[in-house]
Amino acid sequence: MDATTGEAEGTRRGPGQHRVRLALIPLLLAMLPSSLGTTIVATSMPTIAGELGGVAYLSWAVTSYTLAAAAAIPVWGRLGDMYGRKRWLVVAMSVFLTGSALCGLAQDMGELIAARTVQGLGGGGLAVGVMAVIGELIPPRERGRYQGMITSVMVFSMIVGPLIGGGITDSVGWRWTFLVNLPVGVLAMVLIARLVRVSSRCKKARIDYVGAVLLVACIVSFVLVVTWGGVEYAWGSGMIVALAAVSVAALAGFVHAQSRAAEPVLPPHLFRSLNFSLMSVLSFTNGFVMFGAVLYLPLYQQAVHGVSATGSGLLLLPMLGALVLVSQLSGRFVARTGRYKVLQVSGGAAMFVGTLLLSRVDTETSRLTAALFMVLLGAGMGFLGQNVMTVAQNSVVIQEVGVASAAMTLFRTLGQSVGVAVMGTLFNGRVRDVMAERADGASLPDTRLDAEGMGRLEAGMRTMYRSAVAEGVQEAFLLASSAAGLALLTALLVREVPLRTARK
């Protein structure tokens, strides 16, 4: 059976094209709040830290979201497989919107971090729920037709997120960067209830609570190690050693629990597939690099080039625009040819070179030069993108699409959490060291780190801080280039397994 025949057969077996397209509308809309939950606040974080205090905890306002999402993702995926993916997608949206409202009402950094944790719990369910429902509706080979659309919506939120975040922050205040999620989320829930038609399975099984708790303990303790190590505590301190021990012990217990559980959170047999294991690594590295870029490039533009929050969002457009374009083209390529390895290898290579070039930016780097580097990085992420999820879902039976989607989302989110934490540690450490060396131990005044706050600094201090931020960004992207190099090596090992042309 040739590719054309197989694709046509897959279409006949699946739901009508009109029904699929209608169902995609609310699903793609539901992606927006989840994606905006991480990107819309990127350009407003300096202002938030300035108003609520706690500049030292700036990265935690991001890490708390991604950490909670990572911890919750496997549970959401298993609940969807067991009790119906549509049902739990709506529950996840409700939790996310509750967290968004609490973020908008936060009065200090502690409250914001707690609210971001609630928001992240729901965001994890949205991320895995949307992809699992799409995986149930559309066969892997046909998914290439929609891949560009799916990725474009995700990247659209990445593009408008920083722009909306910067514009809202500059005009009506940062709180509305969270509250804007509410109308979008409510509309998505209404449309999901009316337009999405998938299985409402309800099989008798027990959630692997032991495995879920052990996984949460492993993730939380590990992220705390990479966040606090060398900053809050010395690497050899009792706290860091104890957290590392907890992480290792929890991981060992989790692996053991998964081998014995009737309904494991993350079934070990999935990793017997080479491609599934490789996609897990690619998901991790892609999240590591992407989220670090979205967070630290606006910070570089605001501190080094003195642009506003809105302006720093606009300056991300070269990277995100390249990501959208390449995602569209690669989706069509996969749908037409069924080949994907060449795209993943190209993505790893472009991402590696892009991050390496960005590790060379300094106070003299022009905006045009930085934009060209970002285009290369965006193209690399676009070549990977949805291809990773498609190959992972193709590596499992349809009954496990939810848990496979959860695994990929987990590794991507974990990559985001670790990336932000480790890059933040390197960035903060380098800024602190440079300021200590060049300012005779003087510390940065208690001021906002956006363009307005930078303008209030004394000229000499401002020059030193610009240089310190540039060197901090260099350190962060040098680390990102290591993750991108791992992505390239991983992509070279991928097997070109034919994509399924039917839903089962």
Secondary structure, 3 states (H helix, E strand, C coil): CCHHHHHHHHHHHCCCHHHHHHHHHHHHHHHHHHHHHHHCCCCCHHHHHHHHCCHHHCCHHHHHHHHHHHHHHHHHHHHHHHHCHHHHHHHHHHHHHHHHHHHHHCCCHHHHHHHHHHHHHHHHHHHHHHHHHHHHHCCHHHHHHHHHHHHHHHHHHHHHHHHHHHHHHHHCCCCHHHHCHHHHHHHHHHHHHHHCCCCCCCCCCCCCHHHHHHHHHHHHHHHHHHHHECCCECCCCHHHHHHHHHHHHHHHHHHHHHHHCCCCCCCHHHHHCHHHHHHHHHHHHHHHHHHHHHHHHHHHHHHHCCCCHHHHHHCCHHHHHHHHHHHHHHHHHHHHHCCCHHHHHHHHHHHHHHHHHHCCCCCCCCHHHHHHHHHHHHHHHHHHHHHHHHHHHHCCCHHHHHHHHHHHHHHHHHHHHHHHHHHHHHHHHHHHHHHHHHCCCCCCCCCCCCHHHHHCCCHHHHHHHHHHHHHHHHHHHHHHHHHHHHHHHHHHCCCCCCCCCCCC
